[in-house]
């Protein structure tokens, strides 16, 4: 069963406006990069730049960071943002694009605009004593799916039971 087959069960494709709203109102997701032996997946907080259709991530930079190494060598990257409120109320957005470090010269201007709503406390404390790098994912493709109501067969069953 493919994603298209799920439409009859209550799943809907998101339009660009809904995808943009989801990216703008969420603050965490999972970054996927190609790596030897399988994908390199990392949960990250992010900031969505709607004007430039880009996502920004702050990395804590260690001497031999796999995330930094994979980002530097990536020809493409994917980022998954999802929100699950209930079994029948969820949304998921997948963006694909290129990722690269933001040059130090551009960071000051961007840091004034960045509004990362949520980061783990540990990350915030560590970023004051460790070196950080800013990465930008330029979005080239984005898709989204959602379900915001009971599936049709459950809606019908619920309506029938209320009529009895």
DRENKE-363648 format. One record per atom (N, C-alpha, C): residue number from 1; y, x negated, z negated. Coordinates in pm, 1 decimal, padded with zeros to 6 digits. Each point is the difference from the previous one (the first is absolute). Layout:
N
   k       c2       c1       c3
 NUM        Y        X        Z
...
# end
This chain:
164
   k       c2       c1       c3
   1 -00117.2 -00085.3  00000.0
   1  00117.2  00085.3  00000.0
   1  00123.8 -00090.1  00000.0
   2  00087.7  00020.0  00097.4
   2  00123.2 -00076.2  00009.8
   2  00115.2  00072.1 -00067.2
   3  00114.3 -00069.2 -00006.1
   3  00118.6  00057.8 -00063.7
   3  00040.3  00129.2  00070.5
   4 -00010.7  00003.1  00131.8
   4  00037.6  00121.9  00073.8
   4 -00084.0  00119.5 -00042.3
   5 -00126.3 -00023.4 -00034.9
   5 -00087.5  00108.8 -00043.3
   5  00043.1  00057.9 -00134.8
   6  00079.2 -00072.5 -00074.6
   6  00041.1  00045.6 -00133.0
   6  00114.3  00101.0  00004.1
   7  00062.5  00016.7  00115.7
   7  00109.5  00096.9  00010.3
   7 -00045.9  00140.9 -00035.3
   8 -00121.1  00034.9  00038.1
   8 -00050.3  00134.5 -00030.8
   8 -00025.5  00018.5 -00149.1
   9 -00001.8 -00110.3 -00075.1
   9 -00023.2  00006.8 -00144.3
   9  00129.4 -00009.5 -00081.6
  10  00114.5 -00000.4  00069.0
  10  00127.6  00001.8 -00070.8
  10  00082.2 -00127.5  00008.8
  11 -00050.5 -00104.1  00067.0
  11  00076.4 -00122.5  00018.0
  11  00097.5  00018.9  00115.6
  12  00119.5 -00058.9 -00011.5
  12  00101.2  00009.6  00105.7
  12  00056.3 -00138.9  00028.4
  13  00034.8 -00021.4  00125.8
  13  00068.5 -00123.2  00037.2
  13  00145.4  00009.6 -00044.7
  14  00053.8 -00108.1 -00049.4
  14  00139.0 -00002.2 -00044.0
  14  00089.9 -00034.8  00118.7
  15  00118.6  00061.8  00006.0
  15  00097.2 -00037.9  00102.6
  15  00083.2 -00117.6 -00051.8
  16  00087.3 -00053.9  00085.4
  16  00079.0 -00118.2 -00038.1
  16  00085.4  00024.3 -00124.1
  17  00058.4  00118.6 -00009.9
  17  00085.2  00029.8 -00116.0
  17 -00081.2 -00000.9 -00129.2
  18 -00119.5  00056.4  00003.2
  18 -00086.3  00003.9 -00118.1
  18 -00049.1 -00140.4 -00036.8
  19 -00031.5 -00080.3  00101.1
  19 -00041.4 -00138.2 -00024.8
  19  00114.6 -00076.8 -00065.4
  20  00119.8  00016.0  00053.7
  20  00117.3 -00068.6 -00055.2
  20  00024.9  00043.2 -00144.4
  21 -00009.7  00128.7 -00027.0
  21  00018.7  00049.5 -00137.1
  21 -00103.4 -00059.7 -00094.1
  22 -00124.8 -00005.2  00044.5
  22 -00105.5 -00057.6 -00083.8
  22  00027.4 -00146.9 -00028.8
  23  00035.8 -00076.9  00102.0
  23  00029.1 -00142.5 -00021.1
  23  00120.7 -00018.9 -00092.1
  24  00098.5  00088.0  00012.2
  24  00121.8 -00012.5 -00080.4
  24 -00019.8  00043.2 -00145.0
  25 -00094.1  00090.1 -00026.1
  25 -00015.3  00052.0 -00136.0
  25 -00111.8 -00066.7 -00079.6
  26 -00083.4 -00076.0  00064.4
  26 -00105.8 -00073.4 -00070.8
  26  00046.5 -00143.5 -00022.5
  27 -00071.4 -00074.7 -00080.4
  27  00042.9 -00137.7 -00026.9
  27 -00114.8 -00099.7 -00007.7
  28 -00123.2  00045.1  00015.2
  28 -00114.0 -00092.2 -00003.0
  28 -00098.3  00036.0  00110.7
  29 -00075.4 -00100.3  00041.3
  29 -00101.8  00019.9  00102.0
  29 -00090.7 -00121.5  00003.9
  30 -00077.4 -00011.1  00106.8
  30 -00095.8 -00108.5  00014.8
  30  00026.8 -00072.3  00131.5
  31  00026.2 -00130.1 -00009.4
  31  00022.2 -00084.4  00116.8
  31 -00133.7 -00052.4  00048.6
  32 -00024.3  00010.0  00130.4
  32 -00122.5 -00051.3  00060.5
  32  00031.3 -00106.9  00102.9
  33 -00061.5 -00117.5 -00018.8
  33  00016.5 -00112.6  00092.0
  33 -00137.2 -00050.2  00041.1
  34 -00010.3 -00056.2  00119.6
  34 -00126.5 -00058.9  00044.1
  34 -00027.9 -00126.2 -00080.3
  35 -00126.9 -00019.3 -00035.9
  35 -00040.9 -00119.2 -00073.5
  35 -00142.7 -00034.8  00038.7
  36 -00036.1 -00124.7 -00020.3
  36 -00138.8 -00040.4  00023.3
  36 -00089.7  00075.5 -00096.8
  37 -00107.1  00055.7  00050.9
  37 -00094.3  00069.8 -00086.7
  37  00036.0  00143.0 -00031.4
  38  00105.9  00053.7  00057.3
  38  00038.3  00138.3 -00026.1
  38  00149.5  00011.0 -00022.5
  39  00049.3  00121.2 -00012.8
  39  00144.9  00017.1 -00016.3
  39  00048.8 -00048.1 -00136.1
  40  00123.4 -00046.7 -00001.5
  40  00069.8 -00035.5 -00123.8
  40  00082.6  00123.5 -00036.3
  41 -00037.0  00068.2 -00108.9
  41  00067.5  00122.2 -00043.3
  41  00072.1 -00025.0 -00130.9
  42  00127.5  00036.5 -00006.5
  42  00079.1 -00022.2 -00120.6
  42  00085.7  00121.7 -00031.1
  43 -00008.6  00051.9 -00123.3
  43  00092.0  00108.0 -00039.3
  43  00138.6 -00060.6 -00022.3
  44  00101.5  00066.9  00052.3
  44  00136.5 -00052.1 -00011.1
  44  00100.6  00112.3 -00018.7
  45  00105.7 -00029.5 -00071.5
  45  00114.9  00089.5  00001.2
  45  00084.6 -00040.6  00121.2
  46  00077.5  00094.0  00051.5
  46  00076.3 -00027.2  00121.5
  46  00132.2  00074.0 -00000.5
  47  00085.6 -00038.7  00091.9
  47  00124.6  00070.4  00028.0
  47  00001.3  00033.2  00148.6
  48  00028.1  00125.6  00033.5
  48  00004.5  00045.1  00139.4
  48  00143.3 -00001.5  00049.5
  49  00023.6 -00073.3  00107.4
  49  00130.2 -00005.8  00066.7
  49 -00007.3  00093.9  00119.9
  50  00043.5  00123.2 -00022.1
  50 -00010.3  00102.6  00104.4
  50  00082.4 -00037.1  00123.2
  51  00115.7 -00058.6 -00022.4
  51  00090.0 -00034.8  00111.1
  51 -00065.3 -00097.8  00097.5
  52 -00076.7 -00095.6 -00052.9
  52 -00062.9 -00102.2  00084.6
  52 -00150.2  00019.5  00016.1
  53 -00053.5  00109.2 -00053.3
  53 -00142.9  00031.5  00007.2
  53 -00083.9 -00120.6 -00043.9
  54  00024.2 -00041.0 -00124.2
  54 -00068.7 -00117.1 -00054.4
  54 -00031.9  00021.9 -00147.4
  55 -00100.9 -00071.4 -00046.5
  55 -00035.4 -00001.9 -00141.6
  55  00023.6 -00139.9 -00052.5
  56  00045.1 -00008.8 -00125.8
  56  00022.3 -00129.9 -00064.5
  56 -00088.1 -00011.2 -00123.4
  57 -00053.0 -00120.2 -00019.6
  57 -00087.2 -00029.5 -00113.6
  57  00048.6 -00128.4 -00066.2
  58 -00003.8 -00003.7 -00132.2
  58  00029.1 -00123.4 -00072.4
  58 -00132.1 -00059.7 -00045.0
  59 -00023.8 -00125.5  00036.3
  59 -00120.8 -00071.1 -00040.1
  59  00035.4 -00100.1 -00108.6
  60 -00084.6 -00011.1 -00101.3
  60  00006.0 -00114.1 -00089.8
  60 -00071.6 -00113.0  00072.2
  61  00064.9 -00112.6  00014.2
  61 -00053.9 -00108.0  00081.5
  61 -00063.8 -00105.4 -00088.9
  62 -00129.1 -00013.8  00013.8
  62 -00076.0 -00104.5 -00069.0
  62 -00024.6 -00113.0  00098.9
  63 -00052.8 -00111.8 -00048.5
  63 -00022.9 -00115.3  00086.3
  63 -00093.1  00031.0  00116.8
  64 -00106.5  00075.2 -00024.8
  64 -00096.2  00029.5  00105.5
  64 -00029.6  00149.5  00000.5
  65  00099.8  00079.2  00034.8
  65 -00013.1  00145.5 -00001.3
  65 -00069.5  00048.0  00126.4
  66 -00112.9  00070.3 -00017.8
  66 -00071.5  00055.0  00115.0
  66  00087.1  00101.0  00072.7
  67  00075.0  00081.2 -00074.0
  67  00085.8  00101.5  00061.8
  67  00106.7 -00065.8  00088.1
  68  00061.3 -00107.0 -00050.7
  68  00100.5 -00071.4  00079.3
  68 -00064.9 -00063.7  00122.2
  69 -00112.5 -00067.5 -00019.7
  69 -00069.1 -00065.0  00112.2
  69 -00039.5  00101.5  00106.7
  70 -00056.7  00112.4 -00041.8
  70 -00041.4  00102.1  00095.9
  70  00121.3  00062.8  00070.1
  71  00108.2  00021.6 -00073.2
  71  00121.1  00057.0  00059.7
  71  00059.5 -00095.0  00103.7
  72  00001.8 -00128.8 -00031.4
  72  00056.1 -00099.8  00091.2
  72 -00081.5 -00011.6  00128.4
  73 -00130.5  00025.7 -00006.9
  73 -00087.7 -00013.5  00116.5
  73 -00029.6  00132.2  00070.8
  74  00053.4  00109.0 -00050.7
  74 -00032.6  00132.7  00054.5
  74  00070.5  00025.3  00132.7
  75 -00075.6  00053.0  00094.9
  75  00061.2  00046.7  00124.6
  75  00039.7  00146.5 -00012.7
  76 -00063.0  00070.3 -00094.4
  76  00039.0  00137.6 -00030.8
  76 -00040.4  00030.1 -00144.3
  77  00058.2  00105.7 -00051.6
  77 -00029.4  00042.8 -00137.2
  77 -00000.6  00151.8 -00002.3
  78 -00073.1  00054.8 -00097.3
  78  00002.4  00144.3 -00022.0
  78  00035.6  00025.0 -00146.2
  79  00064.8  00113.7 -00024.4
  79  00035.7  00038.3 -00135.6
  79 -00030.6  00148.1 -00015.4
  80 -00076.9  00032.0 -00102.4
  80 -00041.1  00137.4 -00027.6
  80  00074.6  00050.8 -00122.6
  81  00068.8  00111.8  00017.9
  81  00069.8  00067.8 -00109.0
  81 -00067.3  00136.5 -00015.0
  82 -00036.2  00034.7 -00122.5
  82 -00063.9  00130.2 -00019.9
  82  00042.8  00058.0 -00133.0
  83 -00009.0  00130.6 -00007.4
  83  00035.0  00072.0 -00121.5
  83 -00097.9  00116.2 -00013.0
  84 -00071.4  00004.9 -00110.9
  84 -00096.0  00106.6 -00024.7
  84  00044.0  00073.4 -00126.3
  85  00039.0  00126.0  00016.6
  85  00039.3  00080.6 -00115.2
  85 -00115.8  00085.7 -00049.4
  86 -00073.7  00058.2  00094.1
  86 -00118.2  00079.7 -00032.7
  86 -00100.8 -00017.6  00113.6
  87 -00115.0  00060.5 -00015.7
  87 -00102.8 -00004.9  00103.3
  87  00050.4  00054.9  00132.7
  88  00089.0  00097.4 -00005.2
  88  00048.9  00063.2  00121.3
  88  00147.7 -00027.6  00026.1
  89  00055.1 -00100.0 -00066.0
  89  00140.6 -00034.9  00019.9
  89  00012.1 -00151.7  00000.4
  90 -00000.4 -00056.5  00119.8
  90  00006.6 -00144.7  00015.1
  90  00064.8 -00035.0  00133.4
  91  00043.4 -00123.7  00011.9
  91  00053.5 -00050.3  00125.7
  91 -00030.0 -00149.1  00011.4
  92 -00011.4 -00047.4  00122.8
  92 -00035.7 -00138.8  00025.7
  92  00072.6 -00047.8  00125.6
  93  00067.7 -00114.3 -00009.7
  93  00072.0 -00057.7  00113.9
  93 -00049.9 -00142.0  00020.9
  94 -00030.7 -00033.5  00125.1
  94 -00042.1 -00134.9  00036.4
  94  00099.6 -00055.4  00100.1
  95  00059.0 -00115.6 -00034.4
  95  00091.9 -00066.8  00092.5
  95 -00062.5 -00131.0  00045.5
  96  00029.8 -00037.5  00123.1
  96 -00047.1 -00125.2  00058.8
  96  00120.2 -00072.3  00057.7
  97  00000.5 -00131.7 -00015.7
  97  00109.9 -00078.0  00054.9
  97 -00021.0 -00148.7 -00022.9
  98  00107.7 -00072.5  00010.8
  98 -00003.7 -00144.4 -00022.6
  98  00064.9 -00030.7 -00134.1
  99 -00049.2 -00105.0 -00064.9
  99  00052.1 -00036.7 -00131.6
  99  00045.8 -00145.4  00003.2
 100  00113.3 -00024.2 -00065.6
 100  00050.5 -00136.9 -00008.5
 100  00090.0 -00014.6 -00122.3
 101  00011.8 -00123.9 -00044.2
 101  00088.1 -00029.3 -00113.0
 101  00144.9  00016.4  00044.7
 102  00081.6  00054.2 -00089.5
 102  00142.8  00011.1  00026.3
 102  00063.5 -00135.2 -00034.3
 103  00077.5 -00057.2  00091.4
 103  00064.2 -00128.9 -00029.7
 103  00089.1  00008.8 -00123.8
 104  00002.8 -00107.8 -00077.1
 104  00082.6 -00004.3 -00122.0
 104  00144.3  00039.6  00028.1
 105  00053.7 -00039.5  00114.5
 105  00139.7  00029.3  00033.8
 105  00026.2  00150.8  00008.8
 106 -00102.7  00078.5  00031.1
 106  00016.6  00145.7  00014.0
 106 -00030.5  00076.4 -00128.5
 107 -00056.4 -00068.0 -00098.6
 107 -00044.7  00069.9 -00121.5
 107  00113.2  00056.6 -00084.4
 108  00110.1 -00071.6 -00012.6
 108  00109.0  00046.3 -00086.6
 108  00050.0  00137.5  00044.8
 109  00024.6  00015.4  00130.4
 109  00047.4  00128.3  00051.6
 109 -00104.6  00109.0 -00021.9
 110 -00125.4 -00031.9  00026.3
 110 -00106.5  00098.9 -00016.3
 110 -00022.0  00037.2 -00146.0
 111  00007.7 -00096.2 -00089.8
 111 -00020.8  00028.9 -00142.3
 111  00099.8  00102.3 -00051.8
 112  00119.5  00003.7  00057.0
 112  00099.2  00100.0 -00039.7
 112 -00042.3  00139.6  00044.8
 113 -00069.2  00010.0  00113.3
 113 -00042.0  00128.8  00054.3
 113 -00135.7  00045.1 -00050.8
 114 -00084.6 -00095.1 -00040.6
 114 -00135.7  00034.6 -00042.6
 114  00003.5  00090.1 -00122.7
 115 -00078.8  00101.9  00006.7
 115 -00009.5  00093.5 -00111.4
 115 -00147.4  00029.6 -00023.7
 116 -00068.1 -00096.6 -00059.7
 116 -00141.8  00020.3 -00028.5
 116 -00007.5  00081.4 -00127.7
 117 -00042.7  00126.3  00015.2
 117 -00001.3  00094.6 -00111.3
 117 -00098.4 -00037.1 -00110.3
 118 -00110.8 -00059.9  00037.7
 118 -00101.7 -00024.1 -00100.0
 118 -00071.9 -00130.4  00029.5
 119 -00017.5 -00077.9 -00103.7
 119 -00081.9 -00120.5  00004.6
 119 -00070.0 -00011.5 -00133.7
 120 -00118.8 -00058.7 -00001.6
 120 -00065.0 -00020.8 -00129.2
 120  00088.0 -00085.9 -00089.5
 121  00002.2  00029.8 -00129.0
 121  00081.2 -00076.4 -00094.4
 121 -00036.1 -00147.9  00003.0
 122 -00128.5 -00029.6  00009.8
 122 -00045.2 -00138.5  00006.5
 122  00066.4 -00073.1  00115.3
 123  00010.3  00065.5  00115.0
 123  00062.4 -00060.2  00117.0
 123  00147.8 -00027.1 -00026.8
 124  00068.7  00095.7 -00059.8
 124  00142.6 -00017.7 -00028.4
 124  00024.5 -00116.4 -00095.7
 125 -00082.7 -00010.2 -00104.4
 125  00015.1 -00111.6 -00094.5
 125 -00032.2 -00133.5  00065.8
 126 -00103.3 -00004.0  00081.3
 126 -00040.6 -00124.9  00065.5
 126  00103.4 -00044.4  00102.9
 127  00066.0  00095.2  00066.6
 127  00094.3 -00036.6  00105.3
 127  00123.9 -00071.1 -00053.6
 128  00026.4  00010.6 -00129.6
 128  00114.4 -00071.1 -00056.1
 128 -00030.9 -00147.4 -00023.5
 129 -00127.7 -00035.6 -00010.3
 129 -00035.5 -00138.9 -00026.5
 129 -00074.8 -00067.2  00114.6
 130 -00037.0  00072.9  00101.4
 130 -00073.9 -00057.5  00112.2
 130  00076.9  00021.4  00129.7
 131 -00034.4 -00077.9  00099.5
 131  00063.6  00010.3  00130.5
 131 -00050.5  00124.8  00072.1
 132  00091.0  00068.1  00067.5
 132 -00037.0  00118.8  00076.4
 132  00037.2 -00019.9  00146.9
 133 -00063.2  00077.9  00084.7
 133  00031.5  00001.9  00142.3
 133  00008.7  00145.7  00042.6
 134  00083.9  00026.6  00095.5
 134  00017.2  00134.8  00051.8
 134 -00064.3  00005.4  00138.8
 135 -00085.2  00099.9  00021.0
 135 -00066.4  00018.4  00129.0
 135  00040.2  00133.8  00059.1
 136  00005.6  00001.7  00131.6
 136  00039.8  00120.3  00073.7
 136 -00110.1  00037.0  00098.3
 137 -00041.0  00126.6 -00002.5
 137 -00093.9  00053.3  00097.7
 137  00080.1  00088.3  00094.8
 138  00014.9 -00044.6  00124.7
 138  00068.0  00079.8  00101.9
 138 -00099.4  00101.3  00054.3
 139  00029.0  00126.8 -00020.6
 139 -00092.1  00106.7  00038.3
 139  00003.1  00020.5  00151.1
 140 -00118.7 -00009.3  00061.1
 140 -00013.3  00024.8  00143.1
 140 -00071.4  00131.8  00027.1
 141 -00082.0  00043.6 -00093.9
 141 -00074.1  00125.0  00016.2
 141 -00019.3  00062.1 -00137.5
 142  00006.3  00131.7 -00007.0
 142 -00023.9  00068.5 -00127.6
 142 -00063.6  00135.0  00026.7
 143 -00096.5  00033.0 -00084.2
 143 -00066.9  00128.7  00008.3
 143 -00016.1  00053.9 -00141.4
 144 -00009.9  00129.7 -00008.7
 144 -00017.4  00060.1 -00131.3
 144 -00080.3  00128.1  00008.3
 145 -00076.0  00024.6 -00104.6
 145 -00074.3  00124.9 -00013.2
 145  00025.9  00056.6 -00139.1
 146 -00017.5  00130.8 -00011.8
 146  00024.3  00064.3 -00129.5
 146 -00079.8  00128.3 -00010.6
 147 -00017.2  00042.3 -00122.0
 147 -00052.2  00132.7 -00030.5
 147  00082.6  00049.7 -00117.4
 148  00063.1  00114.3  00016.8
 148  00089.9  00050.5 -00103.2
 148 -00035.3  00141.6 -00045.0
 149 -00122.1  00043.4  00031.8
 149 -00041.4  00135.0 -00037.9
 149 -00152.3  00007.6  00000.9
 150 -00050.4  00111.2 -00049.9
 150 -00144.3  00021.8  00004.8
 150 -00046.8  00002.5  00145.7
 151 -00121.8 -00045.2  00027.5
 151 -00053.6  00011.9  00135.1
 151 -00011.4  00147.5  00037.9
 152  00003.2  00030.7  00130.6
 152 -00002.8  00140.1  00043.0
 152 -00113.7  00082.7 -00060.3
 153 -00120.8 -00055.3 -00006.5
 153 -00112.1  00080.3 -00052.6
 153  00016.9  00030.8 -00148.7
 154  00059.0 -00091.1 -00075.7
 154  00024.3  00027.3 -00142.5
 154  00116.3  00097.0 -00019.0
 155  00099.8 -00006.0  00086.9
 155  00110.8  00096.7 -00007.7
 155 -00053.4  00140.5  00025.7
 156 -00086.1  00012.2  00102.0
 156 -00057.8  00131.2  00032.1
 156 -00086.3  00050.8 -00114.7
 157 -00081.4 -00087.3 -00059.3
 157 -00086.1  00040.8 -00112.3
 157  00084.1  00041.3 -00119.4
 158  00110.9 -00071.0 -00023.4
 158  00087.4  00031.9 -00112.0
 158  00067.2  00135.0  00021.4
 159  00043.8  00025.7  00122.5
 159  00063.1  00128.5  00033.0
 159 -00099.9  00114.6 -00015.0
 160 -00122.9 -00021.9  00047.6
 160 -00103.1  00105.5 -00010.2
 160 -00033.6  00031.4 -00144.6
 161 -00008.0 -00100.9 -00086.4
 161 -00035.3  00025.7 -00140.2
 161  00111.8  00073.0 -00072.7
 162  00125.0 -00020.2  00040.3
 162  00111.4  00071.8 -00062.3
 162  00002.0  00146.2  00043.0
 163 -00050.9  00030.2  00117.0
 163  00000.5  00137.5  00049.6
 163 -00108.6  00084.4 -00066.4
 164 -00101.3 -00064.8 -00052.0
 164 -00110.8  00076.0 -00058.5
 164  00033.9  00059.7 -00133.1
# end
